[in-house]
Amino acid sequence: MMAALIFAVSFVTLMMFFVSYCRSLMASSSLHTLSTEVRDVTGIAAWASGRDYTRVLQLLRLCLERPEDRAGLKAVGLYYGLLNLLQNTIARIMPSLNQWAERERAGCANFAVVVLDRRIAFNREILGQQGEF
């Protein structure tokens, strides 16, 4: 019984840390100004919606990876999945929780757009170094 209690407390603490980490990643990306290329490619003017996340991920797969973004993108992707699960279960009963989950999903999508912007700049830099750009 004590082991189950320790496991539950540890899991809740880990989830609190994970959510805080993901929200800090998303907050840091909210200050980034999107380039015109990313706005044109994605069709997102200023702020992405939660539905844009999967489309932006597809665009991200077309670009070369930046090693610095890999861990953050995986963490935010997992957080996005948890938010989808929350929105499809508990949030259907509670409208305020549904609105919060949608705002968080939009933050995840905005983070992915900022990563796309960084990858496009990284790809452009690599092409410039090779003399092709």
VMD Tcl script that builds the backbone (N, CA, C; Angstrom):
set m [mol new atoms 399]
animate dup $m
set s [atomselect $m all]
$s set {name element resname resid chain x y z} {
  {N N MET 1 A 0.817 -1.190 0.000}
  {CA C MET 1 A 0.000 0.000 0.000}
  {C C MET 1 A 0.864 1.257 0.000}
  {N N MET 2 A 1.924 1.227 0.781}
  {CA C MET 2 A 2.815 2.382 0.858}
  {C C MET 2 A 3.523 2.608 -0.480}
  {N N ALA 3 A 3.881 1.513 -1.161}
  {CA C ALA 3 A 4.541 1.636 -2.455}
  {C C ALA 3 A 3.621 2.296 -3.479}
  {N N ALA 4 A 2.344 1.959 -3.447}
  {CA C ALA 4 A 1.380 2.557 -4.369}
  {C C ALA 4 A 1.226 4.051 -4.096}
  {N N LEU 5 A 1.234 4.435 -2.842}
  {CA C LEU 5 A 1.140 5.846 -2.479}
  {C C LEU 5 A 2.376 6.613 -2.946}
  {N N ILE 6 A 3.536 6.049 -2.735}
  {CA C ILE 6 A 4.776 6.689 -3.183}
  {C C ILE 6 A 4.777 6.822 -4.702}
  {N N PHE 7 A 4.330 5.779 -5.404}
  {CA C PHE 7 A 4.260 5.830 -6.860}
  {C C PHE 7 A 3.301 6.922 -7.324}
  {N N ALA 8 A 2.137 7.015 -6.691}
  {CA C ALA 8 A 1.142 8.018 -7.084}
  {C C ALA 8 A 1.666 9.432 -6.865}
  {N N VAL 9 A 2.277 9.668 -5.718}
  {CA C VAL 9 A 2.826 10.995 -5.431}
  {C C VAL 9 A 3.958 11.325 -6.405}
  {N N SER 10 A 4.802 10.360 -6.703}
  {CA C SER 10 A 5.897 10.572 -7.646}
  {C C SER 10 A 5.371 10.875 -9.046}
  {N N PHE 11 A 4.349 10.156 -9.462}
  {CA C PHE 11 A 3.770 10.369 -10.785}
  {C C PHE 11 A 3.138 11.752 -10.897}
  {N N VAL 12 A 2.402 12.160 -9.883}
  {CA C VAL 12 A 1.780 13.486 -9.891}
  {C C VAL 12 A 2.853 14.571 -9.919}
  {N N THR 13 A 3.910 14.393 -9.152}
  {CA C THR 13 A 5.006 15.366 -9.142}
  {C C THR 13 A 5.688 15.430 -10.502}
  {N N LEU 14 A 5.921 14.295 -11.107}
  {CA C LEU 14 A 6.524 14.257 -12.445}
  {C C LEU 14 A 5.632 14.957 -13.462}
  {N N MET 15 A 4.339 14.723 -13.403}
  {CA C MET 15 A 3.421 15.370 -14.338}
  {C C MET 15 A 3.396 16.887 -14.136}
  {N N MET 16 A 3.456 17.333 -12.900}
  {CA C MET 16 A 3.495 18.771 -12.636}
  {C C MET 16 A 4.755 19.389 -13.226}
  {N N PHE 17 A 5.890 18.723 -13.061}
  {CA C PHE 17 A 7.135 19.216 -13.639}
  {C C PHE 17 A 7.057 19.217 -15.162}
  {N N PHE 18 A 6.514 18.158 -15.746}
  {CA C PHE 18 A 6.407 18.040 -17.193}
  {C C PHE 18 A 5.527 19.143 -17.783}
  {N N VAL 19 A 4.388 19.394 -17.157}
  {CA C VAL 19 A 3.493 20.448 -17.640}
  {C C VAL 19 A 4.173 21.812 -17.522}
  {N N SER 20 A 4.868 22.057 -16.436}
  {CA C SER 20 A 5.581 23.329 -16.263}
  {C C SER 20 A 6.670 23.501 -17.320}
  {N N TYR 21 A 7.390 22.423 -17.616}
  {CA C TYR 21 A 8.438 22.471 -18.626}
  {C C TYR 21 A 7.848 22.787 -19.997}
  {N N CYS 22 A 6.775 22.113 -20.360}
  {CA C CYS 22 A 6.143 22.343 -21.664}
  {C C CYS 22 A 5.577 23.751 -21.767}
  {N N ARG 23 A 4.971 24.220 -20.704}
  {CA C ARG 23 A 4.413 25.578 -20.731}
  {C C ARG 23 A 5.516 26.631 -20.804}
  {N N SER 24 A 6.678 26.364 -20.211}
  {CA C SER 24 A 7.788 27.315 -20.325}
  {C C SER 24 A 8.346 27.332 -21.744}
  {N N LEU 25 A 8.389 26.170 -22.394}
  {CA C LEU 25 A 8.801 26.132 -23.805}
  {C C LEU 25 A 7.834 26.933 -24.669}
  {N N MET 26 A 6.562 26.750 -24.435}
  {CA C MET 26 A 5.559 27.456 -25.229}
  {C C MET 26 A 5.594 28.960 -24.947}
  {N N ALA 27 A 5.850 29.336 -23.706}
  {CA C ALA 27 A 5.926 30.757 -23.361}
  {C C ALA 27 A 7.123 31.417 -24.028}
  {N N SER 28 A 8.239 30.709 -24.097}
  {CA C SER 28 A 9.415 31.301 -24.740}
  {C C SER 28 A 9.194 31.471 -26.231}
  {N N SER 29 A 8.389 30.624 -26.840}
  {CA C SER 29 A 8.142 30.749 -28.273}
  {C C SER 29 A 7.121 31.836 -28.585}
  {N N SER 30 A 6.359 32.269 -27.601}
  {CA C SER 30 A 5.339 33.285 -27.867}
  {C C SER 30 A 5.944 34.654 -28.154}
  {N N LEU 31 A 7.199 34.857 -27.783}
  {CA C LEU 31 A 7.860 36.138 -28.038}
  {C C LEU 31 A 8.483 36.217 -29.422}
  {N N HIS 32 A 8.524 35.113 -30.133}
  {CA C HIS 32 A 9.170 35.026 -31.441}
  {C C HIS 32 A 8.270 35.638 -32.515}
  {N N THR 33 A 8.850 36.473 -33.370}
  {CA C THR 33 A 8.119 37.044 -34.493}
  {C C THR 33 A 8.327 36.144 -35.706}
  {N N LEU 34 A 7.241 35.727 -36.321}
  {CA C LEU 34 A 7.323 34.810 -37.459}
  {C C LEU 34 A 7.802 35.527 -38.706}
  {N N SER 35 A 8.598 34.820 -39.503}
  {CA C SER 35 A 9.056 35.374 -40.763}
  {C C SER 35 A 7.937 35.312 -41.791}
  {N N THR 36 A 8.083 36.075 -42.846}
  {CA C THR 36 A 7.054 36.095 -43.888}
  {C C THR 36 A 6.979 34.759 -44.624}
  {N N GLU 37 A 8.112 34.059 -44.737}
  {CA C GLU 37 A 8.105 32.758 -45.410}
  {C C GLU 37 A 7.230 31.759 -44.664}
  {N N VAL 38 A 7.364 31.734 -43.350}
  {CA C VAL 38 A 6.571 30.798 -42.546}
  {C C VAL 38 A 5.103 31.180 -42.596}
  {N N ARG 39 A 4.807 32.462 -42.571}
  {CA C ARG 39 A 3.413 32.890 -42.671}
  {C C ARG 39 A 2.811 32.475 -44.009}
  {N N ASP 40 A 3.598 32.601 -45.067}
  {CA C ASP 40 A 3.107 32.212 -46.393}
  {C C ASP 40 A 2.922 30.704 -46.506}
  {N N VAL 41 A 3.883 29.931 -45.995}
  {CA C VAL 41 A 3.824 28.475 -46.110}
  {C C VAL 41 A 2.688 27.898 -45.281}
  {N N THR 42 A 2.530 28.395 -44.058}
  {CA C THR 42 A 1.527 27.820 -43.159}
  {C C THR 42 A 0.160 28.463 -43.287}
  {N N GLY 43 A 0.112 29.696 -43.760}
  {CA C GLY 43 A -1.159 30.412 -43.812}
  {C C GLY 43 A -1.577 30.951 -42.458}
  {N N ILE 44 A -0.642 30.994 -41.519}
  {CA C ILE 44 A -0.912 31.490 -40.165}
  {C C ILE 44 A -0.386 32.913 -40.073}
  {N N ALA 45 A -1.276 33.844 -39.778}
  {CA C ALA 45 A -0.883 35.250 -39.749}
  {C C ALA 45 A -0.112 35.605 -38.483}
  {N N ALA 46 A -0.688 35.351 -37.331}
  {CA C ALA 46 A -0.033 35.752 -36.089}
  {C C ALA 46 A 0.032 34.618 -35.074}
  {N N TRP 47 A -1.080 33.959 -34.821}
  {CA C TRP 47 A -1.147 32.951 -33.772}
  {C C TRP 47 A -1.859 31.726 -34.328}
  {N N ALA 48 A -1.268 30.570 -34.104}
  {CA C ALA 48 A -1.833 29.317 -34.609}
  {C C ALA 48 A -2.973 28.842 -33.719}
  {N N SER 49 A -3.845 28.026 -34.284}
  {CA C SER 49 A -4.897 27.398 -33.479}
  {C C SER 49 A -4.475 25.961 -33.183}
  {N N GLY 50 A -5.183 25.330 -32.284}
  {CA C GLY 50 A -4.851 23.960 -31.909}
  {C C GLY 50 A -4.948 22.981 -33.063}
  {N N ARG 51 A -5.812 23.263 -34.029}
  {CA C ARG 51 A -5.977 22.378 -35.185}
  {C C ARG 51 A -4.806 22.443 -36.155}
  {N N ASP 52 A -3.993 23.491 -36.069}
  {CA C ASP 52 A -2.863 23.657 -36.992}
  {C C ASP 52 A -1.663 22.783 -36.641}
  {N N TYR 53 A -1.660 22.196 -35.458}
  {CA C TYR 53 A -0.472 21.488 -34.971}
  {C C TYR 53 A -0.048 20.342 -35.898}
  {N N THR 54 A -0.965 19.496 -36.293}
  {CA C THR 54 A -0.589 18.333 -37.120}
  {C C THR 54 A -0.096 18.764 -38.493}
  {N N ARG 55 A -0.699 19.808 -39.049}
  {CA C ARG 55 A -0.257 20.312 -40.355}
  {C C ARG 55 A 1.156 20.896 -40.267}
  {N N VAL 56 A 1.429 21.610 -39.193}
  {CA C VAL 56 A 2.762 22.180 -39.011}
  {C C VAL 56 A 3.794 21.069 -38.796}
  {N N LEU 57 A 3.415 20.015 -38.083}
  {CA C LEU 57 A 4.331 18.882 -37.903}
  {C C LEU 57 A 4.677 18.232 -39.234}
  {N N GLN 58 A 3.714 18.153 -40.126}
  {CA C GLN 58 A 3.996 17.604 -41.454}
  {C C GLN 58 A 4.999 18.472 -42.195}
  {N N LEU 59 A 4.879 19.774 -42.069}
  {CA C LEU 59 A 5.838 20.678 -42.694}
  {C C LEU 59 A 7.209 20.567 -42.035}
  {N N LEU 60 A 7.226 20.345 -40.724}
  {CA C LEU 60 A 8.495 20.195 -40.007}
  {C C LEU 60 A 9.268 18.971 -40.500}
  {N N ARG 61 A 8.564 17.929 -40.855}
  {CA C ARG 61 A 9.225 16.708 -41.327}
  {C C ARG 61 A 9.911 16.907 -42.676}
  {N N LEU 62 A 9.549 17.952 -43.395}
  {CA C LEU 62 A 10.167 18.231 -44.691}
  {C C LEU 62 A 11.502 18.954 -44.569}
  {N N CYS 63 A 11.768 19.533 -43.400}
  {CA C CYS 63 A 12.998 20.303 -43.183}
  {C C CYS 63 A 14.037 19.456 -42.460}
  {N N LEU 64 A 15.295 19.864 -42.634}
  {CA C LEU 64 A 16.366 19.237 -41.866}
  {C C LEU 64 A 16.181 19.557 -40.388}
  {N N GLU 65 A 16.489 18.583 -39.542}
  {CA C GLU 65 A 16.326 18.777 -38.100}
  {C C GLU 65 A 17.446 19.620 -37.523}
  {N N ARG 66 A 17.074 20.392 -36.526}
  {CA C ARG 66 A 18.053 21.073 -35.688}
  {C C ARG 66 A 18.125 20.285 -34.398}
  {N N PRO 67 A 19.300 19.840 -33.992}
  {CA C PRO 67 A 19.404 19.021 -32.766}
  {C C PRO 67 A 18.874 19.730 -31.520}
  {N N GLU 68 A 18.961 21.042 -31.464}
  {CA C GLU 68 A 18.506 21.781 -30.279}
  {C C GLU 68 A 16.995 21.698 -30.078}
  {N N ASP 69 A 16.254 21.509 -31.155}
  {CA C ASP 69 A 14.795 21.529 -31.061}
  {C C ASP 69 A 14.181 20.160 -30.821}
  {N N ARG 70 A 14.944 19.118 -30.940}
  {CA C ARG 70 A 14.403 17.755 -30.906}
  {C C ARG 70 A 13.698 17.434 -29.583}
  {N N ALA 71 A 14.346 17.686 -28.454}
  {CA C ALA 71 A 13.768 17.330 -27.154}
  {C C ALA 71 A 12.527 18.169 -26.849}
  {N N GLY 72 A 12.598 19.453 -27.123}
  {CA C GLY 72 A 11.452 20.316 -26.865}
  {C C GLY 72 A 10.254 19.960 -27.717}
  {N N LEU 73 A 10.502 19.617 -28.972}
  {CA C LEU 73 A 9.408 19.248 -29.866}
  {C C LEU 73 A 8.750 17.941 -29.439}
  {N N LYS 74 A 9.556 17.000 -28.975}
  {CA C LYS 74 A 8.980 15.739 -28.482}
  {C C LYS 74 A 8.153 15.969 -27.222}
  {N N ALA 75 A 8.656 16.799 -26.321}
  {CA C ALA 75 A 7.932 17.074 -25.077}
  {C C ALA 75 A 6.612 17.781 -25.361}
  {N N VAL 76 A 6.646 18.776 -26.225}
  {CA C VAL 76 A 5.416 19.507 -26.548}
  {C C VAL 76 A 4.454 18.607 -27.319}
  {N N GLY 77 A 4.968 17.708 -28.144}
  {CA C GLY 77 A 4.109 16.758 -28.841}
  {C C GLY 77 A 3.396 15.825 -27.878}
  {N N LEU 78 A 4.102 15.371 -26.859}
  {CA C LEU 78 A 3.484 14.533 -25.833}
  {C C LEU 78 A 2.440 15.318 -25.041}
  {N N TYR 79 A 2.763 16.560 -24.732}
  {CA C TYR 79 A 1.822 17.431 -24.028}
  {C C TYR 79 A 0.571 17.663 -24.874}
  {N N TYR 80 A 0.756 17.860 -26.182}
  {CA C TYR 80 A -0.371 18.037 -27.100}
  {C C TYR 80 A -1.260 16.783 -27.095}
  {N N GLY 81 A -0.643 15.613 -27.094}
  {CA C GLY 81 A -1.403 14.370 -27.030}
  {C C GLY 81 A -2.193 14.245 -25.737}
  {N N LEU 82 A -1.575 14.639 -24.618}
  {CA C LEU 82 A -2.282 14.618 -23.332}
  {C C LEU 82 A -3.453 15.598 -23.329}
  {N N LEU 83 A -3.256 16.759 -23.948}
  {CA C LEU 83 A -4.339 17.731 -24.033}
  {C C LEU 83 A -5.479 17.209 -24.899}
  {N N ASN 84 A -5.147 16.515 -25.985}
  {CA C ASN 84 A -6.193 15.909 -26.814}
  {C C ASN 84 A -6.981 14.881 -26.018}
  {N N LEU 85 A -6.272 14.059 -25.251}
  {CA C LEU 85 A -6.935 13.063 -24.422}
  {C C LEU 85 A -7.846 13.734 -23.400}
  {N N LEU 86 A -7.346 14.784 -22.777}
  {CA C LEU 86 A -8.136 15.530 -21.801}
  {C C LEU 86 A -9.359 16.150 -22.457}
  {N N GLN 87 A -9.174 16.712 -23.644}
  {CA C GLN 87 A -10.278 17.373 -24.329}
  {C C GLN 87 A -11.339 16.371 -24.788}
  {N N ASN 88 A -10.929 15.164 -25.124}
  {CA C ASN 88 A -11.885 14.157 -25.587}
  {C C ASN 88 A -12.556 13.397 -24.453}
  {N N THR 89 A -12.108 13.584 -23.227}
  {CA C THR 89 A -12.707 12.861 -22.102}
  {C C THR 89 A -13.341 13.829 -21.113}
  {N N ILE 90 A -12.578 14.313 -20.189}
  {CA C ILE 90 A -13.098 15.117 -19.075}
  {C C ILE 90 A -13.611 16.484 -19.533}
  {N N ALA 91 A -12.944 17.088 -20.514}
  {CA C ALA 91 A -13.305 18.448 -20.914}
  {C C ALA 91 A -14.660 18.520 -21.608}
  {N N ARG 92 A -15.183 17.406 -22.070}
  {CA C ARG 92 A -16.517 17.418 -22.684}
  {C C ARG 92 A -17.592 17.767 -21.645}
  {N N ILE 93 A -17.313 17.453 -20.404}
  {CA C ILE 93 A -18.270 17.725 -19.325}
  {C C ILE 93 A -18.096 19.142 -18.793}
  {N N MET 94 A -16.854 19.618 -18.783}
  {CA C MET 94 A -16.543 20.919 -18.192}
  {C C MET 94 A -16.117 21.905 -19.281}
  {N N PRO 95 A -16.974 22.852 -19.676}
  {CA C PRO 95 A -16.643 23.789 -20.750}
  {C C PRO 95 A -15.421 24.659 -20.451}
  {N N SER 96 A -15.220 25.054 -19.207}
  {CA C SER 96 A -14.063 25.903 -18.883}
  {C C SER 96 A -12.759 25.129 -19.081}
  {N N LEU 97 A -12.752 23.856 -18.763}
  {CA C LEU 97 A -11.582 23.022 -18.987}
  {C C LEU 97 A -11.340 22.828 -20.470}
  {N N ASN 98 A -12.403 22.744 -21.235}
  {CA C ASN 98 A -12.286 22.616 -22.686}
  {C C ASN 98 A -11.649 23.864 -23.293}
  {N N GLN 99 A -12.049 25.036 -22.832}
  {CA C GLN 99 A -11.466 26.286 -23.330}
  {C C GLN 99 A -9.990 26.377 -22.965}
  {N N TRP 100 A -9.639 25.991 -21.752}
  {CA C TRP 100 A -8.236 26.005 -21.333}
  {C C TRP 100 A -7.410 25.048 -22.185}
  {N N ALA 101 A -7.930 23.845 -22.420}
  {CA C ALA 101 A -7.207 22.860 -23.224}
  {C C ALA 101 A -7.014 23.363 -24.649}
  {N N GLU 102 A -7.996 24.054 -25.203}
  {CA C GLU 102 A -7.857 24.587 -26.557}
  {C C GLU 102 A -6.810 25.686 -26.604}
  {N N ARG 103 A -6.745 26.520 -25.582}
  {CA C ARG 103 A -5.694 27.556 -25.529}
  {C C ARG 103 A -4.313 26.914 -25.433}
  {N N GLU 104 A -4.198 25.864 -24.632}
  {CA C GLU 104 A -2.918 25.166 -24.502}
  {C C GLU 104 A -2.528 24.486 -25.816}
  {N N ARG 105 A -3.498 23.902 -26.507}
  {CA C ARG 105 A -3.230 23.279 -27.809}
  {C C ARG 105 A -2.762 24.324 -28.813}
  {N N ALA 106 A -3.349 25.519 -28.755}
  {CA C ALA 106 A -2.909 26.608 -29.629}
  {C C ALA 106 A -1.472 27.001 -29.300}
  {N N GLY 107 A -1.116 26.986 -28.022}
  {CA C GLY 107 A 0.267 27.264 -27.631}
  {C C GLY 107 A 1.222 26.216 -28.179}
  {N N CYS 108 A 0.795 24.957 -28.180}
  {CA C CYS 108 A 1.616 23.882 -28.750}
  {C C CYS 108 A 1.817 24.107 -30.249}
  {N N ALA 109 A 0.743 24.491 -30.933}
  {CA C ALA 109 A 0.835 24.746 -32.370}
  {C C ALA 109 A 1.745 25.944 -32.646}
  {N N ASN 110 A 1.648 26.962 -31.814}
  {CA C ASN 110 A 2.514 28.128 -31.988}
  {C C ASN 110 A 3.976 27.752 -31.771}
  {N N PHE 111 A 4.240 26.891 -30.792}
  {CA C PHE 111 A 5.606 26.419 -30.574}
  {C C PHE 111 A 6.123 25.692 -31.817}
  {N N ALA 112 A 5.286 24.850 -32.412}
  {CA C ALA 112 A 5.686 24.112 -33.610}
  {C C ALA 112 A 5.951 25.061 -34.781}
  {N N VAL 113 A 5.172 26.128 -34.895}
  {CA C VAL 113 A 5.396 27.108 -35.967}
  {C C VAL 113 A 6.729 27.818 -35.763}
  {N N VAL 114 A 7.054 28.144 -34.531}
  {CA C VAL 114 A 8.339 28.797 -34.247}
  {C C VAL 114 A 9.495 27.852 -34.559}
  {N N VAL 115 A 9.350 26.566 -34.231}
  {CA C VAL 115 A 10.384 25.586 -34.571}
  {C C VAL 115 A 10.518 25.488 -36.090}
  {N N LEU 116 A 9.410 25.529 -36.810}
  {CA C LEU 116 A 9.452 25.515 -38.274}
  {C C LEU 116 A 10.194 26.734 -38.799}
  {N N ASP 117 A 9.937 27.883 -38.220}
  {CA C ASP 117 A 10.632 29.107 -38.622}
  {C C ASP 117 A 12.139 28.967 -38.404}
  {N N ARG 118 A 12.530 28.405 -37.269}
  {CA C ARG 118 A 13.957 28.208 -36.986}
  {C C ARG 118 A 14.578 27.205 -37.951}
  {N N ARG 119 A 13.838 26.153 -38.278}
  {CA C ARG 119 A 14.373 25.143 -39.208}
  {C C ARG 119 A 14.528 25.706 -40.613}
  {N N ILE 120 A 13.599 26.527 -41.039}
  {CA C ILE 120 A 13.723 27.141 -42.366}
  {C C ILE 120 A 14.951 28.037 -42.400}
  {N N ALA 121 A 15.163 28.820 -41.341}
  {CA C ALA 121 A 16.359 29.670 -41.278}
  {C C ALA 121 A 17.628 28.821 -41.247}
  {N N PHE 122 A 17.589 27.707 -40.527}
  {CA C PHE 122 A 18.732 26.788 -40.457}
  {C C PHE 122 A 19.014 26.189 -41.824}
  {N N ASN 123 A 17.986 25.766 -42.534}
  {CA C ASN 123 A 18.163 25.201 -43.874}
  {C C ASN 123 A 18.707 26.241 -44.842}
  {N N ARG 124 A 18.218 27.455 -44.720}
  {CA C ARG 124 A 18.708 28.532 -45.578}
  {C C ARG 124 A 20.188 28.805 -45.299}
  {N N GLU 125 A 20.571 28.757 -44.038}
  {CA C GLU 125 A 21.971 28.965 -43.666}
  {C C GLU 125 A 22.869 27.862 -44.234}
  {N N ILE 126 A 22.410 26.624 -44.155}
  {CA C ILE 126 A 23.190 25.506 -44.701}
  {C C ILE 126 A 23.352 25.649 -46.207}
  {N N LEU 127 A 22.273 26.007 -46.886}
  {CA C LEU 127 A 22.365 26.202 -48.334}
  {C C LEU 127 A 23.289 27.366 -48.677}
  {N N GLY 128 A 23.260 28.406 -47.865}
  {CA C GLY 128 A 24.143 29.549 -48.078}
  {C C GLY 128 A 25.614 29.155 -47.900}
  {N N GLN 129 A 25.902 28.277 -46.959}
  {CA C GLN 129 A 27.277 27.825 -46.740}
  {C C GLN 129 A 27.771 26.958 -47.893}
  {N N GLN 130 A 26.851 26.267 -48.567}
  {CA C GLN 130 A 27.243 25.428 -49.668}
  {C C GLN 130 A 27.361 26.208 -50.968}
  {N N GLY 131 A 26.962 27.476 -50.938}
  {CA C GLY 131 A 27.086 28.300 -52.116}
  {C C GLY 131 A 25.966 28.137 -53.117}
  {N N GLU 132 A 24.885 27.473 -52.725}
  {CA C GLU 132 A 23.774 27.247 -53.634}
  {C C GLU 132 A 22.678 28.300 -53.471}
  {N N PHE 133 A 22.771 29.086 -52.465}
  {CA C PHE 133 A 21.670 30.014 -52.195}
  {C C PHE 133 A 22.047 31.420 -52.520}
}
mol reanalyze $m
mol bondsrecalc $m
mol representation Tube
mol addrep $m
